[in-house]
Amino acid sequence: MLIPDWNSVDSVRRAHSDLEAAALVFFALLVLFDVLAHLSKNETRKTLLEKIGLGFFAVAVLAEIAAYPYGQRNDKLSADIIGSLSDKAGRASTKADAASDKSDTTDKKADAIQERLDAASAQLSGIEQQVLAQGPRAPLIAKAAPELVKQLLPFFGQKTDLFIWRENSLVYDRDALDTWGAISNVLGDSGAKWVIGKGGPVFLDTQISAQGVIVFVNSHALKGTMDAAKALSDGLTKALPPSPNEILAPVNPDFMLPIIARGFTDKDGPEALVAQDATLITILIGERPQKMLAAKRTKRKRHQ
């Protein structure tokens, strides 16, 4: 296709993210102008506002249409990288077998070659895990969705709220938005039939970075709510790449409630909500752990 940087993963991902962000903005403008039209008592002005809103809707749809090929291209390029690594691993394994056949002459040579093969296999496995960790999380959750839904269906009707962490109100993490959508599909009416209170994505703007996916639950919650939180965190732990922190994060209300009362934390934040409601589970979607580690390494190099 005659599209600039079509073969660059970073460029394709950036273009996809920009188009999706534009679509969100124009959908928001559509809602705003529909509300203004509904409130207007002047028919002429109401008609004008409805036409403007319709224009915003058209632009938003065009942005979504333009973003679709970029999303497909991003998935293909990521799959190509993993496929290339698998081919390299296969070739390395073939060479290892040939080398092993030739090493029967002495035990020392056989041991030395085996050690090198083990190191090479571990290195290839590490590279593949790194690619998975740096890639999108939503496809991993979608792949595990049937098993996740099966584990979570016994807790149907469980109350939950989903939050997306972001550094500031002007930055949208495409991967976090897609991860929110994948988890919502697992928990919603078409999945485990949990009750998602907020409906759409709720953004949590804080200066403290959130890493990976965190499941908050009141540490004094009833057995049903606690078991639901554990089942969800266990399923996400199996589906997602390794994270430095455990996904399940019990919140002690005896510690959190005084902090909320003194105004030291937002009472509508994910931790505060479960401290105030022992029947609620909240989910905070942060940045990919590997993305945050890469950013920290870059900062250290700049300081050096």
C-alpha positions in Angstrom: 0.0 0.0 0.0 1.2 3.5 -0.8 1.0 4.7 2.8 4.1 6.2 4.5 6.0 4.0 7.0 3.6 1.1 6.3 6.3 -1.4 7.3 7.3 0.4 10.6 5.5 -1.0 13.7 6.0 2.2 15.6 4.7 4.4 12.8 1.6 2.2 12.2 0.9 2.0 15.9 1.2 5.8 16.2 -1.1 6.5 13.2 -3.7 4.0 14.6 -3.6 5.7 18.0 -3.9 9.2 16.5 -6.9 8.2 14.4 -8.7 6.5 17.3 -8.1 9.5 19.5 -9.5 11.8 16.8 -12.6 9.5 16.6 -13.1 9.7 20.3 -12.9 13.5 20.2 -15.5 13.8 17.4 -17.8 11.3 19.1 -17.6 13.4 22.2 -18.4 16.5 20.2 -21.4 14.7 18.7 -22.8 13.9 22.1 -22.2 17.5 23.2 -24.1 19.0 20.2 -26.9 16.5 20.5 -27.4 17.5 24.1 -27.3 21.2 23.2 -29.9 20.5 20.4 -32.1 18.7 22.9 -32.0 21.6 25.3 -32.6 24.3 22.7 -36.1 25.7 22.5 -35.4 27.5 19.2 -36.2 25.1 16.3 -33.8 26.8 13.9 -31.0 26.7 16.3 -31.9 23.1 17.2 -31.8 22.0 13.6 -28.4 23.7 13.1 -26.9 22.0 16.2 -28.2 18.6 15.0 -26.6 19.1 11.6 -23.3 20.1 13.1 -23.5 17.0 15.4 -24.2 14.9 12.3 -21.0 16.3 10.7 -19.0 15.4 13.8 -20.4 11.9 13.6 -19.4 11.6 10.0 -15.8 12.7 10.7 -15.6 10.3 13.7 -16.8 7.4 11.5 -14.2 8.3 8.8 -11.5 8.4 11.5 -12.5 4.9 12.7 -12.5 3.6 9.1 -9.1 5.1 8.4 -7.8 3.6 11.7 -9.0 0.0 10.8 -6.2 -0.9 8.3 -3.6 0.5 10.6 -4.9 -1.8 13.4 -4.8 -4.8 11.1 -1.3 -3.9 9.9 -0.1 -3.6 13.5 -1.4 -7.1 14.3 0.3 -8.5 11.2 3.7 -6.9 11.9 3.6 -8.1 15.5 2.7 -11.6 14.3 5.5 -11.5 11.7 8.1 -10.6 14.5 7.0 -13.5 16.6 6.9 -15.8 13.6 10.5 -14.8 12.7 11.6 -15.6 16.2 10.0 -19.0 16.0 11.7 -19.7 12.7 15.1 -18.8 14.2 14.4 -21.0 17.2 13.6 -23.9 14.8 16.8 -23.4 12.8 18.8 -23.2 16.1 17.2 -26.4 17.2 18.1 -28.2 14.0 21.7 -27.0 14.2 21.8 -28.1 17.8 20.7 -31.7 16.8 23.4 -31.9 14.2 26.1 -30.6 16.6 24.9 -33.1 19.2 25.4 -36.0 16.8 28.9 -34.9 16.0 29.8 -34.4 19.7 29.6 -38.1 20.6 33.4 -38.5 20.3 34.1 -37.2 23.8 32.0 -36.5 26.9 33.7 -33.1 27.4 32.8 -31.8 23.9 29.2 -33.1 24.3 28.9 -31.3 27.6 30.3 -28.0 26.2 28.0 -28.0 23.2 25.0 -28.8 25.4 25.7 -25.9 27.6 25.9 -23.6 24.6 22.6 -24.9 23.3 20.9 -24.4 26.6 22.1 -20.8 26.7 21.0 -20.1 23.1 17.5 -21.6 23.8 17.1 -19.6 26.9 18.2 -16.4 25.0 15.7 -17.1 22.2 12.9 -17.8 24.8 13.7 -14.5 26.6 13.6 -12.6 23.3 10.2 -14.1 22.4 8.8 -13.3 25.9 10.2 -9.7 25.5 8.3 -9.3 22.2 5.1 -10.6 23.8 5.5 -8.2 26.8 6.1 -5.2 24.5 3.2 -6.1 22.2 -0.5 -5.4 22.7 -2.2 -6.9 25.7 -5.7 -7.0 24.2 -5.1 -10.0 21.8 -3.7 -12.0 24.7 -6.8 -11.4 26.8 -9.1 -12.1 23.8 -7.2 -15.4 23.3 -7.8 -16.4 26.9 -11.4 -15.0 27.0 -13.3 -18.4 26.7 -11.4 -19.8 29.7 -11.7 -16.6 31.6 -15.5 -16.4 31.1 -15.8 -20.0 32.2 -14.0 -19.2 35.5 -15.9 -16.0 36.1 -19.5 -17.0 35.2 -20.2 -18.5 38.6 -19.9 -15.0 40.0 -22.4 -13.4 37.6 -23.9 -10.2 38.9 -20.6 -9.2 40.6 -20.3 -5.4 40.8 -17.1 -4.0 39.1 -15.7 -0.7 37.8 -12.8 -0.3 35.3 -10.3 2.6 35.3 -7.6 3.5 32.8 -4.5 5.3 34.2 -3.0 8.0 32.1 -0.2 10.5 32.8 -2.4 13.5 31.9 -5.7 14.3 30.2 -4.1 14.9 26.8 -2.5 11.5 26.5 -4.4 8.4 25.4 -2.6 5.0 25.6 -4.0 3.0 22.7 -2.9 -0.3 24.3 -4.6 0.6 27.6 -7.9 1.5 25.8 -7.8 -1.8 23.9 -7.0 -3.7 27.1 -10.0 -2.0 28.8 -12.2 -3.1 25.8 -10.9 -6.7 26.0 -11.5 -7.0 29.8 -15.0 -5.4 29.4 -15.9 -8.0 26.8 -14.9 -10.8 29.2 -16.9 -9.3 32.1 -19.9 -7.7 30.3 -23.2 -9.1 29.2 -21.7 -11.1 26.4 -19.2 -12.7 28.8 -19.3 -13.4 32.5 -22.4 -11.1 33.0 -20.8 -9.0 35.7 -22.3 -5.5 36.4 -19.9 -2.8 35.1 -21.0 0.3 36.9 -19.4 3.2 34.9 -20.3 1.8 31.5 -17.5 3.5 29.5 -13.8 4.0 30.3 -13.0 6.1 33.4 -9.6 7.8 33.2 -7.5 8.2 36.4 -5.1 11.1 36.0 -2.3 10.8 38.6 1.4 11.7 38.8 2.2 8.2 40.1 2.6 5.7 37.3 0.4 2.6 37.3 2.0 -0.5 36.0 0.2 -3.5 34.4 -3.3 -4.5 35.5 -4.4 -4.2 39.1 -7.5 -5.8 40.7 -8.6 -4.1 43.9 -10.9 -5.7 46.4 -11.8 -4.9 50.0 -9.7 -7.1 52.3 -12.9 -7.6 54.5 -15.1 -8.5 51.5 -17.5 -11.5 51.7 -16.3 -14.8 50.4 -18.1 -14.5 47.1 -16.6 -11.1 46.2 -13.1 -12.2 47.4 -13.3 -15.5 45.4 -14.4 -13.5 42.3 -11.5 -11.1 42.6 -9.1 -14.0 43.0 -10.5 -15.9 40.0 -10.2 -12.7 37.8 -6.6 -11.9 39.0 -5.5 -15.6 38.5 -7.0 -15.6 34.9 -5.3 -12.3 34.0 -2.0 -13.5 35.5 -2.0 -16.5 33.2 -3.1 -14.5 30.1 -0.7 -11.5 30.4 3.1 -11.3 30.3 4.9 -11.3 33.7 4.6 -8.2 35.8 6.8 -7.0 38.8 3.7 -6.7 41.0 0.9 -9.2 41.7 -2.4 -8.4 40.0 -4.6 -8.9 43.1 -4.4 -6.0 45.5 -6.6 -6.3 48.7 -7.3 -2.8 50.3 -7.6 -2.6 54.1 -10.6 -0.3 54.8 -9.3 0.4 58.4 -6.2 2.0 56.8 -7.9 3.6 53.8 -11.1 5.1 55.2 -9.3 7.6 57.5 -7.1 8.7 54.6 -10.3 9.3 52.5 -12.0 11.2 55.4 -9.0 13.6 55.7 -9.1 14.3 51.9 -5.6 12.8 51.3 -6.9 10.7 48.4 -9.8 10.9 45.8 -12.9 9.1 47.3 -13.8 8.1 43.7 -10.5 6.4 43.0 -10.3 2.6 42.5 -8.7 1.9 45.9 -11.0 4.3 47.8 -14.2 2.8 46.2 -13.5 -0.7 47.3 -12.6 0.5 50.8 -16.1 2.1 51.0 -17.9 -0.8 49.4 -17.0 -4.4 50.4 -19.1 -5.8 47.5 -17.3 -4.0 44.8 -14.2 -5.0 42.7 -12.3 -2.3 40.8 -9.8 -2.8 38.0 -7.0 -0.3 37.1 -5.4 -0.7 33.7 -1.9 0.9 33.6 0.9 1.0 31.2 2.6 -2.2 29.9 5.4 -3.1 32.5 8.0 -3.4 29.8 7.1 0.0 28.4 7.7 1.6 31.8 11.0 -0.3 32.3 12.2 1.0 28.9 11.2 4.6 29.8 13.2 4.3 33.1 16.3 3.0 31.2 16.1 5.9 28.8 15.9 8.4 31.7 18.9 6.8 33.4 21.0 7.0 30.1 20.1 10.7 29.8 21.2 11.4 33.4 24.5 9.6 32.7 
